[in-house]
Amino acid sequence: MTDWQFQTSGSVGRLSVTQHIAFRGMALLAGAAVLAALLGAARRTDDVSNGIFTGTVTLAGLRLPEVVLDSVVAEAPARELRRAQTVLEYSARFNLDGDLAALIYDVSLHERIDPELGFRVVHAESRFNPRAISSAGALGLAQVMPKTARMFVPDLTDEELFDAELNLRIGFRFLHQMLEKYSGDLSLALLAYNRGPTRLQQLLASGLDPRNGYASSVLEGYLPNDPDQLQ
């Protein structure tokens, strides 16, 4: 397999096995306390018929009580707590496996892309299908063209481009380059990502409107975050 990691500026941050076990243990304890609190509150405020809970627990209600939050914060690094909470929110919003949501979040930050933008791009490109193939031949989660991928990893095979982490890292690195090329203009950067920078320049040079609905679809309701503040 291609040794592509030499092409990157560093490894994507990961919790160690020990940290995962410790953090998940604390999360389970916190979750049990939250569930007990929610069910207790629901029983007091909703109807109970024949001893059966009939209330509705919503995502909006899943907030750690201050006492539990203080306990968890005292035991876990604030950055990892924030990461876990954010990944959980993205996982719920996009109905994703937690590991995939964590991967998209981590790679976004590693490649200096706002995770909110990263999730939106992957949703628009592949609907989170790591084996997606477009009619134009774009592959994987971020729908990277093999020709574009080989700008970063020259001897990359098409099959290797289906590797989720590699695909995301190349896709997000290319997107970051487009953001730099167009001085942070999100619409132009996304159009270059979607249509290709050469085609975009041809359209602009001809005085034609390059918009095709892609950028507006990705950016609808978008509220940007500063990835550096999430590190």
N, C-alpha and C positions, 0 to 999 in steps of 0.2 A: 504493500500500500504506500501511496505517496506520503513522504514526510513533509506535511504542509505546515507544521507548527513553527518552523524556522521563519516563515513568512510573517508571523505575527509579532506584535510588540510586547506581548506578555500573555500569561494564561488567564482564562476566565476564572474569576473568584469562585471558590467552592468551599463549603463547610467540610471539615474533616469528619470521618466516621464518628469519632468521639463527640464532636460538636453536634452532629446530627442527632445522635442518641440523646444527648443531654437536652438539646433544644426541643426535640419532639416530646420528651418526658415532661418538660415544663409546659409545653403547649397542651398536652393531654390534661394535665392538672388544671390549667387555666380554662380549657374547654369544658371540663366537667363542672367547674364552678360557674362558668357562664351559662351552661345549659340548665343547671339547677336554679340559677337566678331567674332565667327566662321563663322556665316552666312554673316557678313559684309565682312570678308576676302575672303570667298568663292565667293561672288558675284563679288568681284573685280578681282579674279583670274580665275574663271570658267565661262563657257558660260551661258548666261541667254537667254532663248527663250520665247518670248511672256510674259515676266514678271515672268516666273516660274523658281525657283531655280533648277539648274541642277548639282550643285556641290556635292561632296561626303564628308561627315564628318566621319572621322575614329577615332578609339580609341586613336591612336597615337597623334591625334590632340587635345584630350580633356585634356588640361593642363590649370590650372588657370593662368590668366594673373597676373603678379607680383602685380599690384595695388589691384586686388581682393584678392589674396592670403594674402597680408599684412593686408587687412581689416578683413579677416576671422580669421587670426592668432591672431589679436589683441583682438578678441571677444571670441575665443574658446581656451581651453587648447591645447597645441601643441600635446600632446599624443593622445587626442581624434581626432584631425584632422588627424594625421598620421594613426590612427586606421581606421577612416572612409574611407580614400583614399585607404588603403591597402585592406580593405574588398571589396570596390567597384571593385578593380582590380581583386581580386579572383572571385567575383561574375560574372564579365564579361568573364573572361578566361574560367571558368568551366560552364558557363550558369546556374548559381544557383540563387535561391531566395536569396535576401539580408539577410534575417533573418537567413537562414541556413549557409550562408557564414560567417556571424558574429559569429554564435555559434561555428563553427569549428575553427575559428581564436581565439576566446576567450578561448575555452577549450584547444587548443594547448598550448597557453601561460601558462595557469593555471597549466597544467601538464608538463611544461618545455620541450615541443616538439616544434621544429621549425615549424611555421605554414605552410611553404612551404612543409615540409615533411608530416605534418598532412593532408593537402589537397590531396597530391599525394597518401597517403595510403588509404584514404577514396575513392578516385576515383578508385584505383585498386581493392579495396575490394568489394564495393557495387555500384559503379557508382552513389553514393549519394542517394541511395534508402533506406530510414529509415526502410522499411519493408522487406528488402532483407533477404533471407534464402538460405544458400548454401546446396549443396548435403551432406556435412558433418555435417550440423546442426548449423553452425555459423549464428549469427543473427545480423541484424541491420546495421547501417552505417559503423561501424568499423569491422563488421563480427566477433563478439566476441563469442567464444564458451561458452555455459552456465556453464560448469565446470570451465572454467577460470574465468568467472564473479563472481562465488561464492567463489573464493579465496579472493575477495575484499568485497563482500556483501553476506554472507552465506545463507540467506533465500530469495534471489532474485528469482522471478519467471521468466519464459521465456517471458511472455507477458511484464513484467516490463522492460526487456532488450531491448524492442523496443523503449523505451523512448530515444529520440535523444541525449539529454544532458548526461544522465546516460550512454548510450552506448559509446559515445565518451570519456567520462571521464575514464571509465574502460579500453577501448581499448588503449587510449593514455598513461594511467598510466602503463599498462602492457608493452607497447612499450618502455616507459622510463626505466622500470626495465630491459628490455632486452639490452638497450643501456648501462646501468650500468654494467650488467653482462658481456658483451663482450667489455668492456672498450672503448665504443664509436665507435666500428666497425659497421658501418651502414649496411653493407651487411649481417653480421652474425646476427645482431639484427633483421633485417627484415625477414631473413630466420627463426629465432626462432619464430617470430610473426606469420608467415605464416604456418610453418610446425609443430610448437610446439617445445619448448626447449628440451623436452625429446627425440623426434624423431631426432632433429638436433644433439644432443650429441651422439646418437646411430650411426648415419651416420659417424660423425667425428671419433668416436672411432674405427669404422670398416675400416677406411681409405678410405671411399667412398666420392665422391664429392656430397655435399648436394645441390648444386645449381640446381634450377628448372626454372630459368628465371624470378622469381618474383622480386627479389631484383634489378636486372639489369633493369627491366621494370619500377619500381618505381623510380629508381635513374637516369634514362636517362636524361641528361641535367640539373641535380639538382645542384643548387648553394646554399649552406647552409647559413642561417642567424643565428645569436646568439639570441635566444629568450629573453635573459636577456636585450639585447639592444633595444628590441621592447616594453618593459614594460613601 
